[in-house]
């Protein structure tokens, strides 16, 4: 792990935990030499050179089709797309939806911190009702977006959908392990991970963990 790059994430961010566990899964599955990770524009781009595997940086919302294309060209690869909730469920939703519908054999990791974090904490598709953001200072009034639950209605048998949280490393490992195995079996997989964002939540210490626990009440943890 590149320690210089690790420091680029905000203090308390969940990305470091998520990427560390992804690396552990790839090593446990003995696929590091075949693994390729695509990063969307957003906080995920700070994961560049974070893992000892080949990495792409893509345009915002285009990480899924990029990694889909790589998988089609290199069928033996383990193709992983890492994207925030905005890149996945807003600008990138069409690509994600049809990749799932076609059962493309890639693995998508959606890091859900309920805001557009890189650009200052604006309202995102996953922002919960009442949550205060830069664009909704009085509190958001929009309904939350349940990506895995929506995709469940259109995926084919054999696909894998799950949700975990950054304060549950064992849960993340188990979900990502099944996701990678699902890709190896020739099917689509997606794991949404609820993540800390104290910078934009404007929380410190215990309040950050409490914030995440509240998100877990809204976005249910487990296989979908």
C-alpha positions in Angstrom: 0.0 0.0 0.0 1.4 3.4 -1.0 1.5 5.3 2.3 2.0 8.7 0.6 -1.2 8.2 -1.3 -3.0 6.9 1.7 -2.7 10.3 3.5 -4.7 12.0 0.7 -8.0 10.7 2.0 -9.6 12.9 4.6 -9.0 12.0 8.2 -11.7 9.4 9.2 -12.7 8.6 5.6 -13.8 5.0 5.1 -12.1 4.5 1.7 -8.8 3.5 3.3 -10.5 0.6 5.1 -12.5 -0.5 2.1 -9.4 -0.5 -0.3 -7.3 -2.3 2.3 -9.9 -5.1 2.7 -10.3 -5.3 -1.1 -6.6 -6.0 -1.3 -6.9 -8.7 1.3 -9.7 -10.3 -0.6 -7.7 -10.3 -3.9 -4.7 -11.7 -2.1 -6.8 -14.4 -0.4 -8.3 -15.4 -3.8 -4.8 -15.3 -5.4 -6.0 -13.0 -8.2 -3.8 -9.9 -7.5 -1.8 -10.5 -10.7 -5.0 -10.6 -12.7 -6.9 -7.8 -10.9 -7.5 -4.4 -12.4 -9.2 -1.6 -10.5 -11.1 1.3 -12.2 -11.7 4.5 -10.2 -14.4 7.0 -10.8 -13.9 10.7 -10.5 -14.6 11.7 -6.9 -13.0 10.6 -3.6 -12.3 7.2 -5.2 -9.7 8.7 -7.5 -7.4 9.2 -4.5 -7.0 5.4 -4.5 -4.7 5.7 -7.4 -1.6 3.5 -6.7 -3.1 2.6 -3.4 -3.1 -1.1 -4.1 -0.3 -3.2 -5.8 -2.5 -3.8 -8.9 -3.0 -2.1 -12.2 -5.4 0.9 -11.9 -7.5 3.0 -14.3 -8.9 6.5 -13.7 -12.0 7.1 -15.7 -14.4 10.0 -16.5 -17.1 10.7 -13.9 -19.8 8.1 -14.1 -18.0 6.0 -16.7 -16.0 3.6 -14.6 -18.5 0.7 -15.0 -18.4 0.7 -18.9 -14.6 1.2 -18.8 -14.1 -1.9 -16.6 -16.8 -3.8 -18.5 -14.8 -3.1 -21.7 -11.6 -4.2 -20.1 -13.2 -7.4 -18.9 -14.5 -8.2 -22.4 -11.0 -7.7 -23.8 -9.3 -9.6 -21.0 -11.7 -12.3 -20.0 -9.3 -13.9 -17.6 -9.0 -10.6 -15.5 -10.7 -9.7 -12.3 -12.2 -6.4 -13.1 -13.3 -4.1 -10.2 -15.0 -0.7 -10.5 -14.8 1.6 -7.5 -17.3 4.4 -7.5 -19.1 6.8 -5.1 -22.8 6.9 -4.7 -23.1 9.9 -7.0 -21.1 8.4 -9.8 -23.0 5.1 -9.5 -26.6 6.2 -8.9 -26.7 9.6 -10.7 -24.5 10.2 -13.8 -23.5 6.6 -14.0 -26.8 4.9 -13.3 -27.6 4.0 -16.9 -24.3 2.2 -17.4 -24.6 0.5 -14.1 -28.2 -0.6 -14.7 -27.5 -2.2 -18.0 -24.3 -3.8 -16.9 -26.4 -5.5 -14.2 -29.2 -6.3 -16.5 -26.8 -8.0 -19.0 -25.1 -9.8 -16.2 -21.7 -8.5 -17.2 -19.0 -10.4 -15.2 -17.5 -7.5 -13.3 -17.5 -6.4 -9.7 -18.7 -2.9 -8.7 -18.0 -1.4 -5.3 -20.2 1.6 -4.5 -19.0 3.7 -1.6 -22.1 5.4 -0.1 -21.4 8.3 2.3 -24.7 10.0 1.5 -23.1 13.1 -0.1 -21.1 14.3 -3.0 -18.0 14.4 -0.8 -15.2 15.4 -3.2 -16.9 18.6 -4.2 -17.9 19.8 -0.8 -20.9 17.8 0.5 -23.8 18.5 -1.8 -27.0 16.4 -1.9 -26.5 13.0 -3.6 -29.0 10.3 -4.6 -28.4 8.6 -1.3 -28.8 11.7 0.9 -31.4 10.8 3.5 -34.5 12.8 4.3 -33.7 15.6 6.7 -29.9 15.5 6.1 -28.3 18.9 5.9 -26.0 19.5 3.0 -24.4 22.5 1.2 -27.2 22.4 -1.3 -29.9 21.6 1.2 -28.9 23.7 4.3 -32.3 23.3 5.8 -32.3 19.5 5.2 -32.9 17.3 2.2 -36.6 16.5 1.4 -35.9 13.8 -1.3 -36.4 10.1 -0.8 -33.3 7.9 -0.5 -32.0 5.9 -3.4 -31.7 2.1 -2.9 -29.4 1.0 -5.6 -29.0 -2.7 -4.8 -32.7 -3.2 -4.1 -33.6 -1.7 -7.5 -31.0 -3.8 -9.3 -32.4 -6.9 -7.6 -35.5 -6.5 -9.8 -33.6 -6.9 -13.0 -30.5 -9.0 -12.4 -30.2 -12.6 -13.6 -29.8 -15.7 -11.4 -26.3 -16.0 -10.3 -25.7 -12.3 -9.8 -24.6 -11.1 -6.3 -25.8 -7.9 -4.6 -25.0 -6.9 -1.0 -24.5 -4.0 1.4 -22.0 -3.6 4.2 -20.5 -0.8 6.2 -17.0 0.6 6.9 -17.3 -0.2 10.6 -17.7 -3.9 9.9 -14.4 -5.1 8.3 -15.4 -8.8 8.5 -18.7 -8.0 6.8 -16.9 -6.1 4.0 -14.5 -9.0 3.5 -17.2 -11.6 3.3 -19.2 -9.5 0.8 -16.3 -8.7 -1.4 -15.1 -12.3 -1.3 -18.5 -13.5 -2.6 -18.5 -10.7 -5.2 -15.2 -11.7 -6.6 -16.2 -15.3 -6.7 -19.4 -14.4 -8.5 -17.4 -12.6 -11.1 -15.1 -15.6 -11.5 -18.3 -17.7 -12.0 -19.3 -15.4 -14.9 -21.8 -13.1 -13.3 -22.4 -9.5 -12.2 -21.7 -8.5 -8.6 -22.1 -5.3 -6.7 -21.4 -4.4 -3.1 -22.5 -1.1 -1.6 -20.5 0.0 1.4 -21.7 2.6 3.8 -18.7 4.8 4.6 -17.6 7.5 7.0 -17.4 11.1 5.8 -16.7 13.3 8.9 -15.5 16.2 6.8 -18.9 16.7 5.1 -21.0 15.3 7.9 -19.3 17.8 10.2 -18.8 15.2 12.9 -16.0 14.1 15.2 -15.3 11.1 17.3 -18.3 9.1 18.5 -20.7 11.3 16.5 -19.2 10.0 13.3 -19.9 6.4 14.3 -23.4 7.3 15.4 -24.0 8.9 12.0 -23.0 5.7 10.3 -25.2 3.6 12.6 -28.2 5.8 11.7 -27.5 5.2 7.9 -27.5 1.5 8.6 -31.0 1.8 9.9 -32.1 3.3 6.6 -29.9 1.2 4.3 -30.2 -2.3 5.5 -27.0 -4.3 5.8 -26.7 -7.8 4.2 -27.2 -9.7 1.0 -29.9 -8.2 -1.1 
